[in-house]
Amino acid sequence: MKRAAGTTDWEGIPISAVILPRLQAVGPEQPLEDVARLLCGGRVATVPVLENGIPIGVVSRDEIAGSLERGAPDTPVGRTTLRDVVVVSPSTSLEVVLERLRNAPGAVALVMDRGAPVGLVTEEQVAAYVTRRAA
């Protein structure tokens, strides 16, 4: 992987260095209204959607707000537009995560540990972390 001039070697750093723990997930049948409350009540702007423990996408505050404007509050979140996910483990290196995200434009990395979601990371967050670390 090509590195920008002046950056340090970050190949061995795990993605767990970037994520915020304590991530709550929702199911595809959960009503938009419930998901909106979850997103408005917490510090997160995006939550993963899991069906039978398997990630099927993520949904953001903005996507929920748009869906609520167009539909009923009891519409299942699984019927909204979900962003793609790239599933990784906490020990996956930043380099690998960044490469996988670049190969899946618009996707979010969902960090799963022992079958449970523990964090979400965007390409922008990984790049910002790498830049701060290099400074």
MOKA-V481816 format. One record per residue. N is the residue number from 1. RES is the residue in one small letter. PHI is phi as a letter, one per 20 degrees, with the letter a starting at -180 (999 if undefined). OMEGA is omega in whole degrees, 0 to 359 (* if undefined). D_FIRST is the distance of its C-alpha to the first C-alpha in whole Angstrom. Layout:
BEGIN
N|RES|PHI|OMEGA|D_FIRST, N|RES|PHI|OMEGA|D_FIRST
END
This chain:
BEGIN
1|m|999|181|0, 2|k|f|178|4, 3|r|d|178|6, 4|a|f|179|10, 5|a|f|177|13, 6|g|n|179|15, 7|t|e|178|13, 8|t|e|179|13, 9|d|f|182|11, 10|w|c|184|11, 11|e|g|184|9, 12|g|e|182|13, 13|i|f|179|15, 14|p|f|180|16, 15|i|f|180|16, 16|s|f|177|20, 17|a|f|185|20, 18|v|d|189|19, 19|i|e|171|22, 20|l|d|182|26, 21|p|f|177|28, 22|r|m|181|31, 23|l|e|177|30, 24|q|d|180|33, 25|a|d|176|32, 26|v|c|177|35, 27|g|e|183|36, 28|p|f|180|36, 29|e|e|181|40, 30|q|f|181|40, 31|p|f|178|42, 32|l|g|182|40, 33|e|g|178|43, 34|d|f|180|41, 35|v|f|177|38, 36|a|f|178|39, 37|r|f|179|41, 38|l|f|182|38, 39|l|f|180|35, 40|c|f|183|38, 41|g|e|184|39, 42|g|d|180|36, 43|r|e|182|33, 44|v|e|179|30, 45|a|d|183|30, 46|t|b|176|28, 47|v|c|176|30, 48|p|f|175|28, 49|v|d|181|31, 50|l|d|176|31, 51|e|d|183|34, 52|n|l|178|35, 53|g|n|181|32, 54|i|d|180|30, 55|p|f|177|28, 56|i|d|179|28, 57|g|q|174|27, 58|v|c|179|27, 59|v|c|182|30, 60|s|d|176|30, 61|r|g|182|33, 62|d|f|180|33, 63|e|f|178|33, 64|i|f|180|36, 65|a|f|178|38, 66|g|f|179|37, 67|s|f|178|38, 68|l|f|177|41, 69|e|f|183|43, 70|r|e|187|43, 71|g|c|181|44, 72|a|e|180|46, 73|p|f|180|45, 74|d|e|176|45, 75|t|f|178|43, 76|p|f|181|40, 77|v|f|179|37, 78|g|f|178|36, 79|r|e|177|37, 80|t|e|176|35, 81|t|f|179|32, 82|l|d|175|29, 83|r|f|178|25, 84|d|f|176|23, 85|v|c|171|22, 86|v|d|184|19, 87|v|e|179|20, 88|v|c|176|18, 89|s|d|179|20, 90|p|f|182|20, 91|s|e|178|19, 92|t|f|183|15, 93|s|f|177|12, 94|l|g|182|11, 95|e|g|180|8, 96|v|f|180|9, 97|v|f|180|12, 98|l|f|179|10, 99|e|f|181|8, 100|r|f|178|12, 101|l|f|178|13, 102|r|f|178|12, 103|n|e|180|13, 104|a|c|184|16, 105|p|g|179|17, 106|g|n|181|20, 107|a|f|176|19, 108|v|c|176|20, 109|a|e|176|18, 110|l|d|181|22, 111|v|e|181|22, 112|m|d|178|24, 113|d|c|181|26, 114|r|l|177|29, 115|g|n|180|29, 116|a|d|177|30, 117|p|f|180|27, 118|v|c|179|26, 119|g|a|176|24, 120|l|c|180|22, 121|v|b|176|19, 122|t|e|176|18, 123|e|g|181|15, 124|e|f|180|17, 125|q|f|179|18, 126|v|f|180|14, 127|a|f|179|13, 128|a|f|178|17, 129|y|f|180|17, 130|v|f|180|14, 131|t|f|179|15, 132|r|f|182|19, 133|r|f|181|17, 134|a|f|183|16, 135|a|f|*|20
END
